[in-house]
Amino acid sequence: MKKYISINEKIDVFKKKSITVDGDKSLSIRFVILASLSKGKCYASNILKSEDVISAINCIKKLGIKIKLKNKNCEIHGNGLFGYKYKKNLTLDAGNSGTAARLLCSVLIDTNHKIKITGDSSLKKRDMNRVIRPLKLFGAKFTSKKGRLPVYINGSKILKPIKFKENLGSAQCKSAVLLASLKTSGKTILSCKPSRNHTELMFKNVLKLPIKTKKLNKYDHIQINGLDEFKSFNYKIPGDISSASFFIVLTLLSKNKSLTIKNVNINPSRTGIIKILNKMGAKIKFFNKKMYKGENLADIFVKSNKKLKPISLDPKLNSSAIDEFLLIFLVSCTCNGVSTFKKLSELNKKESKRLDWGIKILTMMGIKTKKIKNDGIKIWGKPNLKLQGNFTIKNFLKDHRIFMTTTIASLALGGNWKIYSTDSFQTSFPSFIKILKNLGAKIKE
């Protein structure tokens, strides 16, 4: 029997007024890969112990890197830029992690044996061409079927730096190019549409690599010199803004609630949801701000607000909120008016077709929606929305964000819900249900 959770009443009281969320997934996976390329022993605290991060760790172990993982602490013994041990007939399984699969492609471009990278059924449907195209320019050879997993890599010992223009706003594509550039002799030049910038910040502030960045004509221009070995490093991984966003929206849509979420990464390239919600009338604030190795950290304070405004969103904010749009759609349901979102094609290239699923879920909730040109959506909100009746959510390719967003919808807006694939949130946020129960949510598993 497939497992599901059952929720048939809204959350009543918050038993705790402050929480912490799991470690940042983007930083956790980048730590694992960069530590494996360092020279020496690296240590991370508060690493995210999700399925995606575990998949990355298991892949790196297969490359001959020693890794110890205990509780939320991770120790990695790096062997340098060219320290991987490549074996014949090696297969690396990235599970559900697009970040792990794409970044692994980049650090394997010097392999002297063919390596197979694969993943689960969901990941096999996602585009790998966005990294294959630029990585081929370095000199490595890739074979795949229509740019999907499994991907086979034949590396080269003669790798050359490249010039590349990235037009998708994909942080994974940008990061793949930057990681690959480390194994080349010379200067790689990259122009890319803005996206989350964790890799650049770690290069500059943690690894002390010779990277130069500047903004020009709506593009980020990056230069990096390769073949610079870097020393081991330690890293304290802050809370994930994407995980925090579920509790921000739950608080915002509930009645007479307030919540503080402690020590969260508020990197400006990741806080689009905060900017968008505040434009809609929320008053979300940052306290105890500090800088840690180039990343901005803070405690986030949010309180209930039943008088939120609709928004016609400038697509410039899309990339900094791309993982949170299902939550933004949910908030739009409660606004007095029509909200409009455009240029969201990237949503349908995630673990599931999230734009299509967003429309499906809102329609199920009795919300009028309309798909518009340029991969957009209009949402007609209903102030004081209270859901009644039965709702069943299943067959969504185990997309963790669909599971968690509909869980928040049930707790904030009511109705009788059955939400399947109860293990899906393990890919990104293992503590999700536990934190909800500690806040007072009544969830039957």
N, C-alpha and C positions, 0 to 999 in steps of 0.2 A: 504494500500500500504506500502510495506517495504521501509524504509528510506535509502538513500545513499547520499554520497557526490560526487560531480562532479569536476574533476580537468582537465583542458585542456591546461594549460601552466605552464612552469617551474617558479620557484620563481625568481623574477628579482632583487630586492634590499632588503637588510636587513634594515628596518627602525630603528631598534635598534641594537646596537652593544653588548649589554649585557642583559642577562635575568636571572630570577630565575625560578626554576622548583618546582613542588609540593613536599611536605614532603615525606620522605622515607617510603615506604609501609611496609617493614619488621620491621622497628623500631616502626612505628605507631601501628601495631597489637600487637607487643610484649609489648609496653607500656600499652595498654588497658588490656591485660591479667595479666601482672605483677602488675599493679596498683590495680587491683581488689583483688589481694592476699596480698596486703600490709596492714599495720595497720595505717589508717589515710587518709587524703586528699592529693591526688596527682594531679599535674597540668602539662599539656603539651601544648606548643605553637607550631604553624606551623604543627599540626597534619594533616595528609592526609585525606581529606573528600571525599574519593572514596567509591564506592559501597562495596568493600571488607572490608574496615575499618568500615563502617557503619554496615555491617553484623556482624562483631565481637562485636561491641558495643551493638547491639540489643540482641545478645545472652547473653552477660554478664549481661545486665539489667534483663533478665528473671531469672537470678540466684540471684536476690535480691540486686544487687549492684547499688547504685545511681550514675548516670553519667549525667553531663551537658556538652553539646556541643554547642558552639557559635562561629560562624565564623571558625577560625582555632585553637581555643582554647578548650581544653578538661579538665574537672575536674572530677575526679573519687574518690569516698569514699570507700576505701578498708576495708574489714571486717576481714582480716587475712587469713592465709593459709586454715583454715577450716570454713570460714565465709559464704560460699554459702548457699542459701536456696533452698533445693531440694524439688520440688513438684511432686506429682504423675502425670503420663501421660504428662511429660514435653517434648516438641519438640524444638530443637534449629536448626534454618535454617542458614547455613553458606553462602548461596547464591552461588557465584562463587569462593569463597576464599578457596583454598586448605590449606593455612597456618592457617586460622581460624578453619577449620574443624579438622585438625590434632592436633593442639595445644589444642583445647577444649577437645579432647579425653583424653589428658594427665592430665588436671586439674580436671577432673570429676571422677577420679578413686576411690574416697572415697564416692561417692553418695550412699545413702541408698534407692533410688528409681530408677527404670529403666528409663534411659534418651535416647531419640532418637535424633541423629544428622543426618541432611539431607542437601541437597543443590540443586542447579539448575540442569538442564538436563546435562550440560557439566561436572559439578563437580561429578555427579553420575557415570561418566565413568572413574574416576581417582582412582588410587590404594590407598587404606587405609591400606592394610596389612603391609606396611612398618612401621606404628606406632602401629597397633594392636598387632603384634607379640611381641615386647618388652614390651608393656604396660600390656599384659597378665601376664608377668613374675612377675610384682609387686603384683599381686593378684586380679586384677579386671577381670571381665568377659565381653567378647564382642561377639556379634552375628551380622552377616552380610551375604549377599549373594555374595560369591566369592570376599570378601574383598572390596566391593563397598558400597557406601551410598545407603540407610540409614544404619547407624550403631547404634546398641543398646548397652548401657553400664549399667552393674550392678557392682557397686563399692564394696569395701571391707573396713571394719574398721581395718583389720589386714593387713597392707601393709608392704612389705619387700623390702629392697634395692636389687639391682641386679648388675650383671656383664654382659655387652653386647658388642658385636662387630658389628659395623655398616659398611657395605661394599658398600653402594650405593653412598656415598658422598652426602647424603640428609641432609640439614640443618634442615628441618622440623622434620625428624626422630630424629636427635640428640637433638633438642630443646624439643621435646616431652618427651624424656627420662629424660632430665635435669629438666623439670618442674615437672614431676611426682615424681622425687626423693625427691623434697622438702617436700612431704607429708609422707615420710618414716623415720623410726628410724634406722639410720646407714649410711654406706658409699656406695654410688653407684659408680661403676667404668665403664667407657665407653671408648672403643677404636673405633675410627671412621676415615673414609677417609676424607681428608680435604674438608671443605665446609664453607659457610659464618658463621662467628662466633659472630654475634650480641648478642645471648643469653648469651654466656660465658662472653662477655665484660660487659653486663648489670649486671650479677650476681656479678662480681668482682668490677666494678668501680662505679656502681650506688647503688646496694643493699648491697654491702659489705659482701657478703656471702662467706663461707669458700670453695672456689673452687680452685682446682689446675689443671693446664694444662701444658703439655709438648709434644713435637714432638719426635717420635721414630719410626724408620722403616716404614716410609711413612704413619704413622697413627698419629692422635691426641689422646693423652691419657688424660682423664679427670676424676677427682675425686671430689665428692661433698657430703657433709654431710647434711642430711635432718632435718626437724623439727625446723629449725631456722627461727622464725618469723622476718620480716624485716619492717622497718619504711617506712612511706610515702616518696615520692621523687618528684622532679620536673625535667622536661626534655624538652630541646629545640630540636625539630626534624629537622635535616638538609635536604637539597635537595636530591632527589633520583638519584643515578648514572644511574639506568636503564632508568629513564625518560630523564635524560640529554643526554643519548646515541643517542636518535633520532635526537637531534639537532647537536650533534657532527658529525654524519654521513651526515646529510643534508648539513652542512657547508663544510665538507671535499669533497663532490661530486659536490658541486656547483662551480660557476666560480667567482673568485676574491672576496671571502667572508672571513670574520673573525668574531669570536664570543667569548664572555666571558660568562660563566655560573657560577653564584655566589653561594658560600656556599653549596657545594655538599659534600656528604659523600663519601670519597675515601678510605674506608676500603679496605685493600689489598685483602681480600677474595671476593671483588666485582668488582675490577678494571681490570679484565681479558681483557675486550674489549679494554681498553686503551693500555695495553701491546701488544695485538695482532695487533691493528691498527698501533702502532708505529713500530712494526716489519715489517709492510707492507709499511713503508715509511712516515706515518703521523708524524707530530711533535707536538703532543698534550702535553701541559705543565700545571703544577700545580703552582699556585701562592697563596700568603697569607695563607700558610699552618698553621694549628693549631690543637691542640688536645682537644677534648671535651668528657669527661667521657669515655675515652678509644677508642673513634672513631676518625679517621683522617678526617679532613675537609679541603677543599681548594676551590679556584676559578679555573675553568678549561678554558684554552685558546686553541682554535683550529682555523686553517685557511685552505682554499682550497688547495687541492693537486691533480693534474691530473696525476701525475706520480707515482702511487702506485704499489707496487710489489706483486706478488702472494706469497702464503705462504703454507708450509707443516707444519701444526700445531701440536705441541707436545700436546697430549691429557691431559697432566698434567695441562694445562691451561683451560680445559673445564669447570670445576666446578665453576671457578671464572668469567665465562662469559656465563653461561648456559641460561640466559634469553635474551641474546643479539645476539644469533647466526644468527637469520634471518637478522639482520643488517650487521653482518660480511659477510654473504653470498652475500648480496647486494653490499658491497664494493668489494668483490672478482670479481663481474661481470665486473668491470671497469679496472681490472689489466691486464697487458701484460703477460699472461702465465696461467698455471694451478695451482689452489689452491686445497689442499687436507686436509680433516678433517675426523677424525676417532673417534670411540667410543662415538657416540652421541645418544645412545638408549634412554637416559633420555629425549631428545627432544620430542619423541613420547609419553611421559607420562605426557605432559602438558595439557593445556586447549584444545588443538587440537593436532593432530599428526604433530608437527611443522617441523620435518625433511621431512616428505612426502610433506607437504605444501610448504616448501622451494623449493623443487625440482619442484613442480607444478608451482609455481610463476615464477621461473627462466626460465623454459621451455616456459612458456607463453610469456616471454620477449625476446625469441629468443636466450637464453643462453644455450650452451651445458653443460649437467650435466651427471654424472654417479654415481649410487649408488654402493658402494663398500663394501667389507667384513667389519665386526666389526662395523656395523651401521655407515658407513662413506659416504662421498660424495666428488666427484671431480667436480670442476667448471672451465670451460674454459672461461677466461675473454676476454672482447673486449675493448681495450683502446678507449677513446673518444666515449663511448657508448651513442647514442642518440635514444631514443625510439620514434616510430611513430605508428600510428594505434590506435585501440580501445582495452581497457583492462577492464574486469569486474571481480571483486573479490566478491564472496558471498559464502554462505553455509560453513563457517569456524567455526561454533559453537561459534560465537561471541568472538573469541579469540582476545583480545585487541592488542596483539603484531603483529598479522597479519594485522589488520586494520591500525595500526600506521606505520608499516614498509612499506606497500604498498603506504600509503600516502606520506611518505618520498621519495619513488622511483619515484612517479609521479612528485613531485616538483623538484627533482634533475635531472631526466633523461628524462622528457618529456612524450608525449603520451596523449591520451584522456582516462581518467579513470573514472569508476563508482565503488565506494567502498561501499558495503552495511554494515549493522549493525552499524549505526552511533553512537549508544549508547554504543558500546562495550568498548571504551576507558575509560568510566566512572568507570570501575572496578579498574583502577590503576592510571589514569592520567587525572583528569577532566579538567585541563587547557590546554590540548594538542592543540586543534583547536584554542583556543583564542590566545595562544602564537604564533602559526604559522601565524595567521592573523596580529598580531602586528608586525611580522617580514616582512610582505609584501605579504604573500601567498594569492592567489586568489582562494578561495574555496567556491563552491556553495553547500548549504545544502538543 
